[in-house]
Amino acid sequence: MRVFNQNHLHEDIRLFIREWVKLLSLNKFKEANSLLDVDSERNFNWNTENLKEVFLDYCWHERMPVINNPDQMDLDNEVITFYEYTDGSGYAVEYDIPLDGEWGDLTAKFSLESEDQRVYRVYLDDIHVM
């Protein structure tokens, strides 16, 4: 669970996701995974192996792409999209992951769920090509 400041919610979420991608860029998949919440009710929970597999699949298993630290990229081209749930319980967020020195088409989709509009459970729902 994460506490986000409601006055800067979107920016706090953006910084959280950048930190998650930064850990991936440092090949710290386990640490990146530890930032995410786990729910036994969900159909799928991420681990280091299946997270790495997504990136290998993206390059047809020919090589592991270079995952770039977003803070070292041109942030004018960063793409993050927020979708507020109609019941006010949180957000779906899509973030384009920078790979091989470019902002690409591989997108991480997160769910941020809250009961009190302050503390959020953060789930990685999917990583897919947009």
Backbone hydrogen bonds, N-H to C=O, Kabsch-Sander energy under -0.5 kcal/mol:
donor,donor_aa,acceptor,acceptor_aa,energy
2,R,120,Y,-3.1
4,F,2,R,-0.6
4,F,118,R,-2.3
8,H,5,N,-1.3
9,L,6,Q,-0.8
12,D,8,H,-2.9
13,I,9,L,-2.5
14,R,10,H,-2.5
15,L,11,E,-2.5
16,F,12,D,-2.1
17,I,13,I,-2.6
18,R,14,R,-2.5
19,E,15,L,-2.1
20,W,16,F,-2.1
21,V,17,I,-2.6
22,K,18,R,-2.8
23,L,19,E,-2.2
24,L,20,W,-1.7
25,S,21,V,-2.5
26,L,22,K,-1.2
27,N,24,L,-1.9
28,K,23,L,-2.9
29,F,27,N,-0.7
32,A,28,K,-2.4
33,N,29,F,-2.7
34,S,30,K,-1.7
35,L,31,E,-0.6
35,L,32,A,-1.1
36,L,33,N,-1.5
37,D,122,V,-3.5
42,R,39,D,-1.5
51,L,47,N,-2.0
52,K,48,T,-2.3
53,E,49,E,-2.1
54,V,50,N,-1.1
55,F,51,L,-1.0
56,L,52,K,-2.2
57,D,53,E,-2.9
58,Y,54,V,-1.8
59,C,55,F,-1.1
59,C,56,L,-0.5
60,W,57,D,-2.0
61,H,56,L,-3.3
62,E,59,C,-2.2
67,I,65,P,-0.7
68,N,66,V,-0.6
68,N,98,P,-2.4
72,Q,69,N,-2.1
73,M,70,P,-1.9
75,L,73,M,-1.0
77,N,74,D,-1.8
78,E,75,L,-0.9
80,I,78,E,-0.5
81,T,94,E,-2.5
83,Y,92,A,-2.8
85,Y,90,G,-2.7
88,G,85,Y,-2.0
91,Y,112,L,-2.2
92,A,83,Y,-2.6
93,V,110,F,-2.4
94,E,81,T,-2.4
95,Y,108,A,-2.5
96,D,79,V,-2.2
97,I,106,L,-3.0
99,L,102,E,-2.5
100,D,66,V,-3.2
102,E,99,L,-1.9
104,G,97,I,-1.0
104,G,102,E,-0.7
107,T,105,D,-0.7
107,T,128,H,-3.5
108,A,95,Y,-3.1
109,K,126,D,-3.3
110,F,93,V,-3.2
110,F,108,A,-0.5
111,S,123,Y,-2.5
112,L,91,Y,-3.1
113,E,111,S,-0.5
113,E,121,R,-2.4
114,S,89,S,-3.5
115,E,119,V,-0.6
116,D,119,V,-0.5
120,Y,2,R,-3.5
120,Y,118,R,-0.5
121,R,113,E,-3.1
123,Y,111,S,-2.8
123,Y,121,R,-0.6
125,D,109,K,-2.7
125,D,123,Y,-0.8
126,D,109,K,-1.5
128,H,107,T,-2.5
130,M,105,D,-2.9
